[in-house]
């Protein structure tokens, strides 16, 4: 067991001089480090009750494949898109970075070009394959996301990965990159596709919302929302994804600001590769990948998932007929 002085010394020893200065000034620091013959870790250092603490999460350094993660084939298509913006959204710890790494790895091995990744911190290390992969870490290789993004187009990218969009300026850069013919892959903190669009709008003053909606209607390629749900045998967790794709009808709804109508459209557009969380949870339960209890616990509408299980059918028509007869509501 470490005493407070030893914990402080150990935590500071893992940091670069720049990270140490940041930590001593702000009392917070997030970074990644590699322990030889042990592994790579993501670290969150902090101060609590005037003592230094840290939480370490092991990073799987080998780039995972879509098949290993059990991700839907739609992500193959999004990873290979020529231009536009793809958002991966979810709460902290839901596997966004892992899914994003799989998308970059797939693109790297199945195309040519230049992928620029700006991350805070770098988690997965990508080797050059079909593509040249440039990885820049905020605080080490560049001062901030914003500084790096201002210079990115001068570096001739084809794909730009932004580890997380946290500011209006970063969002403006992402939209501009998409408009100029680049593919942008990025993450955002939001629970589902609808909330992600609301979050994007909230970066901007209300008088700019119409312009932002127009930009998104033209440049959005997809929003993938992710949760992790434990497997029945307790051996790991299963990624459950909600997927919104920018079809002509979706584009029209976004342009008109009718974000509240998108969920119903997603339910009826599975043939295009779209799916809601509730449909994805039902499908995972039907395949035996999660329990009924967890499917209901993670559902947007537990009654709707319960009805899907009862009917053995997730189609909107079947649900609306049965809900009407049974009087279900949430």
Number of C-alpha atoms within 10 A of each C-alpha: 5 8 8 13 10 12 16 17 11 15 18 18 11 16 20 14 12 10 18 18 14 16 18 13 10 11 15 17 19 18 22 21 19 15 9 7 6 8 12 20 19 18 20 16 21 19 16 10 6 9 12 20 17 17 12 14 12 15 16 14 14 12 18 18 17 18 10 8 14 11 17 15 11 15 21 15 12 22 22 17 17 15 20 25 27 26 26 28 28 24 16 12 12 18 18 27 21 19 22 22 22 25 22 25 26 20 23 23 13 13 12 13 16 19 24 22 24 25 22 18 18 19 23 21 16 19 15 14 15 16 20 16 22 18 18 18 21 20 18 15 12 15 11 15 23 19 12 19 20 12 10 17 16 8 11 13 19 19 28 26 23 24 23 22 20 15 13 16 15 20 20 15 19 25 20 16 24 25 18 12 14 22 28 30 26 25 23 22 19 20 16 25 27 17 17 22 18 14 14 20 19 12 18 16 9 11 8 11 16 15 12 20 24 17 18 23 22 20 25 27 23 22 27 27 30 25 23 18 21 16 18 16 10 8 8 10 17 19 23 27 26 23 24 30 23 20 16 11 13 20 21 16 19 25 19 13 17 12 17 13 13 17 17 11 18 21 20 16 16 15 9 13 14 24 23 27 25 26 26 21 31 28 21 20 21 16 10 12 20 23 20 18 11 15 27 19 14 17 19 17 15 17 16 22 28 18 20 23 17 11 13 13 17 20 14 15 12 14 18 13 10 16 15 10 9 10 7 13 10 7
